[in-house]
């Protein structure tokens, strides 16, 4: 007769996983430490959409009408380089770091207060109160960062469009999605972003 081992499942605590800056940087494609949650994800989505749109435009323009009436002039842009050289992105990173440090200091003070409380009931109430406050502060920081990131992304996109139009391009693709072809206008875009 085989022995059956009983396993007891313990519920996992609902808390944010603690990661170091090095771990975050490894998961981030641009080195900002976002763990792939900020503009890295957005850039991937934008790049995929631009690739599909490019294909549809080229096929529609060249094969749908039977011939190409207009010269298709394609530009490519290294989005990572543009983002890394953007003063807006750098300022947003500094702001995010400052807010994270402020939140960490607040959390340390809250932990000290909880640890200095001797009454178990009052300690539990403080823990509940501070956990709720921490979640609210963290969520507010995340909302603020995401909104600012959306604004920066829209600004960079507009700069890319403006530069491409000035240079006579009628199509722009992310350099990461292009195997061959296209004129690299990254230096002009970086200059305009600064």
C-alpha positions in Angstrom: 0.0 0.0 0.0 1.4 3.3 -1.0 1.6 6.2 1.5 -0.2 9.2 0.4 1.3 12.4 1.6 -1.0 15.2 2.5 0.0 18.6 1.4 -1.3 21.7 3.0 -1.7 24.7 0.8 -1.0 28.0 2.5 -2.5 31.2 1.1 0.0 33.6 -0.3 0.2 37.0 1.1 -1.1 39.7 -1.1 1.8 42.0 -1.4 4.0 43.5 -4.0 7.0 41.3 -4.9 10.2 42.9 -3.8 12.6 43.4 -6.7 15.9 45.1 -6.9 16.8 47.8 -9.4 19.1 45.3 -11.1 16.2 42.9 -11.6 13.9 45.6 -12.9 16.6 46.8 -15.3 17.0 43.3 -16.7 13.3 43.0 -17.4 13.1 46.5 -18.9 14.1 47.0 -22.5 15.3 50.5 -22.2 17.1 50.4 -18.8 14.7 52.7 -16.9 13.9 50.1 -14.3 10.2 49.9 -15.1 10.1 46.2 -15.2 8.6 46.4 -18.6 5.4 48.1 -17.3 5.8 51.6 -18.7 6.7 52.8 -22.1 8.5 49.5 -23.0 5.1 47.8 -23.2 3.6 50.7 -25.1 6.4 50.8 -27.6 6.0 47.1 -28.3 2.3 47.6 -28.9 2.9 50.7 -31.1 5.6 48.8 -33.0 3.3 45.8 -33.7 0.5 48.1 -34.8 2.8 50.1 -37.1 4.1 46.9 -38.7 0.5 45.8 -39.5 -0.5 49.2 -40.8 2.7 49.4 -42.9 1.9 46.0 -44.5 -1.7 47.0 -45.2 -0.7 50.4 -46.7 2.0 48.9 -48.9 -0.2 46.1 -50.1 -3.2 48.4 -50.6 -1.2 51.1 -52.4 0.8 48.8 -54.7 -1.4 45.8 -55.3 -4.9 46.9 -54.6 -4.8 49.5 -57.4 -2.7 47.4 -59.7 0.3 49.8 -59.6 2.0 52.3 -57.4 1.1 55.9 -58.4 2.9 57.5 -55.6 6.5 56.9 -54.4 6.4 55.4 -51.0 9.1 57.0 -48.8 9.7 55.0 -45.6 11.6 56.2 -42.6 12.6 54.2 -39.6 13.2 55.5 -36.0 15.0 53.9 -33.1 12.4 54.5 -30.4 14.7 53.3 -27.6 17.3 55.9 -28.6 14.7 58.6 -28.8 13.2 57.7 -25.4 16.7 57.6 -23.7 17.5 61.0 -25.1 14.3 62.7 -24.2 14.5 65.3 -21.4 10.8 64.7 -20.6 11.5 61.0 -20.0 14.5 61.7 -17.8 12.5 64.2 -15.8 9.7 61.7 -15.4 12.2 59.0 -14.2 13.6 61.5 -11.6 10.1 62.4 -10.5 9.1 58.7 -10.2 12.2 57.9 -8.2 11.5 60.9 -5.9 7.9 59.8 -5.3 9.1 56.2 -4.6 11.6 57.4 -2.1 9.0 59.6 -0.4 6.6 56.6 -0.2 9.4 54.4 1.2 10.1 57.0 3.9 6.4 57.2 4.7 6.3 53.4 5.0 9.3 53.3 7.3 7.7 55.9 9.6 4.4 53.9 9.6 6.2 50.7 10.4 8.0 52.4 13.3 4.7 53.6 14.7 3.2 50.2 14.4 6.2 48.5 16.0 6.2 51.0 18.9 2.6 50.3 19.7 2.2 47.7 22.5 -1.6 47.3 22.4 -2.4 44.4 20.0 -5.8 45.7 19.0 -4.5 49.2 18.3 -1.5 47.7 16.4 -4.0 45.8 14.2 -6.0 48.9 13.6 -2.8 50.8 12.7 -1.7 48.1 10.3 -5.1 48.1 8.6 -5.1 51.9 8.3 -1.5 52.1 7.0 -2.0 49.3 4.5 -5.0 51.1 3.1 -3.1 54.4 3.0 -0.1 52.7 1.4 -2.2 51.1 -1.3 -3.9 54.4 -2.1 -0.6 56.3 -2.3 1.0 53.6 -4.5 -2.1 53.6 -6.8 -2.1 57.4 -7.0 1.6 57.4 -7.9 1.0 54.7 -10.6 -1.9 56.7 -12.0 0.1 59.9 -12.1 3.1 58.2 -13.7 1.0 56.5 -16.4 -0.8 59.7 -17.2 2.5 61.6 -17.5 3.9 58.8 -19.6 0.9 59.0 -21.9 1.5 62.7 -22.4 5.2 62.2 -23.1 4.5 59.3 -25.5 2.0 61.5 -27.4 4.6 64.4 -27.5 7.3 62.1 -28.9 4.9 60.6 -31.4 4.0 64.1 -32.7 7.7 65.0 -32.9 8.4 61.9 -35.0 5.4 62.7 -37.3 6.5 66.3 -37.7 10.1 65.5 -38.5 9.1 62.7 -41.0 6.7 65.1 -42.8 9.4 67.9 -42.9 11.8 65.4 -44.5 9.2 64.2 -47.0 8.4 60.8 -45.6 5.0 59.4 -45.9 5.5 56.4 -43.6 7.5 55.8 -40.4 8.2 52.4 -38.7 10.0 51.4 -35.6 13.6 50.4 -36.3 13.2 47.3 -34.1 10.6 45.9 -36.5 12.5 46.5 -39.7 14.8 43.9 -41.1 15.8 45.8 -44.2 15.0 49.1 -45.8 13.9 52.5 -44.8 15.9 55.7 -44.1 16.9 56.1 -40.5 15.8 59.5 -39.2 16.6 58.8 -35.6 19.3 61.6 -35.3 16.9 64.2 -36.6 14.1 63.1 -34.2 16.5 63.1 -31.2 17.6 66.6 -32.1 14.0 67.7 -32.2 13.1 66.0 -29.0 15.9 67.8 -27.1 
